[in-house]
Amino acid sequence: MPKILIISSEIHKQLASEQLDFCLTIVKNAGYDYQVELLQAGAYEIPFVIHTYHLNKPFHGYIALGLILKTNSDHYDNIMSHIRHCFTQFALNDIIVGNGIISGSSIEELSGKVHSSNPCLSAYQSAFNAVDCLIKLKNKVVY
């Protein structure tokens, strides 16, 4: 069975824990083996964790979970630009990553997204779906 690494940034600890719990329910129900890496840093550092694991202890796929407040536009733009660039590089290097990082203008907005049944807002469902789909595609094409 393929194994997934779930990286959860704990900057907003309580809400991040809820986001991780929702994601774990989906991963467990799908029958995947998984490991969780709790990151005591922000979403900016998630690509480093993925890269380090992939080089030293690779997984079949990675799910990035994070919560970013858009309170400082320059800081937010730099973080998102970095993440987009890294995730694009991962895809081009055959590393499967699901993006479960969400942003909002307030903790209340982030909470609403985390608790939303809309997978485009909550992101963890979409991140899992992407990883699941790409692992299956890779197994079909490569193996």
Secondary structure, DSSP 8 states (H G I E B T S, - for coil): --EEEEEEE-TTHHHHHHHHHHHHHHHHHTT-EEEEEEESS-GGGHHHHHHHHHHHS--SEEEEEEEEE-SSHHHHHHHHHHHHHHHHHHHHTT--EEEEEEEESSHHHHHHHHT-S-HHHH-HHHHHHHHHHHHHHHHHHH-
